[in-house]
Amino acid sequence: MTAELVRGQNHPLSQSRLEIRISAGTPVAAAAALGDENGRIHGTEWVAHPGAPVQPGLEVSRQAAADHRLAVDLDAMTDAVHRVSVLLALPAANAGAGPARFGSVAAPFVAVTGLDGTEVASYTITGLNLESAVVALELYRRQGAWKVRAVGQGYAGGLAELFADQGLSEAAQLAAGIDEAVAKGLVRSVQAPPPRTPEGDRSRQAAAPAVGPDQGAAPQGAPGPVPPAYGGQPAGGQGQGGPQPPYGGATDPHAPSGGPVDYSHPRRQTSVPPPPPPAAPPAHPGQPARPVAGDATGWSMEERLYNQVWGMFEDLARTAAAYRSAVDFAESRMDKELEQALSDPRSRIGGQGDAAREAARARYTQLVDQARASLDRDLDQLAAESEVVEPALPPAFARWDNPCWHAYRVPMEIPMALRLGDLRLPEAESIRIPMLLRLPLERGLWIDSGRTESLDGSFTDSHDMRRLAMDTAVAHAARLLAVYPAGEFTVHVVDPAGSGAQALAPLTQTGVLAGPPAQGAAGVTEVLARLTQRVDLVQMALRGGAPDALPPGFDTSQQLLIVNDFPHGFDDRAVNQLRYLVDEGPSVGVHLMMVADREESAGYGPLLDPLWRSLLRLTAVPDDHLADPWVGHAWTYEPPSVPPGSEVLRQVLTQVAEARRTWNR
């Protein structure tokens, strides 16, 4: 039975190998500090943090995330360690973005579990306000036994104040190092999934049946259709829970149930009901249910597919984490058994020692085989689900080889998200999870042209890498143009040396660009000045509460700037303008896509470090640099590719250009 702790309460621990699971609702950095019997930290090597995630008996996440799993082996602690403190910190507190105090976010939840997931003790950290770092709980040794205590001690001064309070002389330096490691980790993080539904399930519940036009209102207390996350309440006031009375919940004294009066016409629908969820085909006895595309929650089929893809992503992340944890446990157990067998001099010689070693290896093989069988079962189910989901995806979510592109028409509405490529794990090479990014973009993209060696060992020279990176950028820009309604997305290109002319041909020849690619230092200056002025105008209008006061003829569409061959053609002023667009542009509809090699721009020194951290790094060749928001797996990212010889890109862009000309008439 789980012990739900309150601040200051403790609970005994009967296991030595544990997991500490953290759920914060917003990305937090997790760390663990080792202390002596007085709680003092003797040096930076006594702290496991994202920059140094592994210490004896400890392993923490390598990046900030909303959910964490920390591994703890109390038997591996040295005799000098008497306390293990679990620390949480808001990474944005020092970066000037996102929540800066725990009082503005949901209360973090921390649970101590066994390796099988069984909760031993849990603690919800309440009462926080201005604090940006907190000691969540501590595991401590008392008379040879370990216990867990709920602490909840917060620090408004962040990690530096926390470490100083625990006696660490290098507190400020260590806190700065953790901030640096977390900032680098944010560049490689995949966007967090959609928020949990009111029932607590993120996306795996089947959608509620739709109410037909002749069925009247939903019964009181029955869950109604889930409104879309990007549109607020559906028209007509029918939010979750069925129709609501227009007069603040007045009741009819003559109504038998005493519930709210329904003033709506019994057969008049003020909003289009969502389509009913697809019915799953009957499964054979003893077999798992056959997957169906669109069986997740959502107001529309697009939202259901989006949530279903995120559910597949989370399922694969967690099943791979369970397998890796089981293998690690099996290896640790075998090592411990072999060490015990060899520690006895009598078992070092003769058949007794050999038998002990064989028995330890046999138990290891048995545990690994059991874990692999469970993994294979889950992977088979995910593979079957992927086979039915992939063909059902709309163009914004689909690969370029999906037949849906042959029936493409310029949309009338902006989709929820678009696909940036595929993600996979080494345990499941054949399963590709679409990498979906919510729209409108919240951060810019950086297409890295500097990587020269792919995962399969093949080598790509720098010239080919720049060409591949530009091809990838064009594919991303084409998809953005294709998924927005006509006239609602504008693309500018800065190509100072003209080196990207061949890759840019699909954009330039179809006429979808706002103008010819800007070349030379003068072209760079003109484009950056125009977009910087746009950001200033929109910000002033919004801050002044007069969004309609923009100049006549002002282009209100989303803007994307593609920068090729950086830093060629950029002086210090242009670099500062670029950083300004990265920091301030996304909030007013101006986005950046950099195609650059970070090493080539190293001459600008630390000036560009915040720029790279603000962008989501993507590669032109498969690379395992992205991490998920749950357990920090290194996912292999595969960029989108147009089938060789296919004209789908030009055909789609031609339709976009024609729709834009029609819209401008």
Secondary structure, 3 states (H helix, E strand, C coil): CCEEECCCCEEECCCCEEEEEEEEEEEEEEEEEEECCCCCCCCHHHEEECCECEECCEECCCCCEEEEEEEEEHHHCCCCCCEEEEEEECHHHCCCCCCCCHHHCCCCEEEEECCCCCEEEEEECCCCCCCCEEEEEEEEEECCEEEEEEEEEEECCHHHHHHHHCCCCCHHHHHHHHHHHHHHHHHCECCCCCCCCCCCCCCCCCCCCCCCCCCCCCCCCCCCCCCCCCCCCCHHHCCCCCCCCCCCCCECCCCCCCCECCCCCCCCCCCCCCCCCCCCCCCCCCCCCCCCCCCCCCCCHHHHHHHHHHHHHHHHHHHHHHHHHHHHHHHHHHHHHHHHHHHCHHHCCCHHHHHHHHHHHHHHHHHHHHHHHHHHHHHHHHHHHHHHHHHHCCCCCCCCCCHHHHHCCCCCCCCCEEEEEEEEECCEEEEEEEEEEECCCCCCEEEECCCCECCCCCECCHHHHHHHHHHHHHHHHHHHHHHCCCCCEEEEEECCCCCCCCCCHHHHHHCCCCCCCECHHHHHHHHHHHHHHHHHHHHHHHHCCCHHHCCCCCCCCEEEEEEEEECCCCCHHHHHHHHHHHHHCHHHCEEEEEEECCHHHHHHHHHHHHHHHHCEEEECCCEEEEECCCCCCEEEEECCCCCCCCCHHHHHHHHHHHHHHHHHC
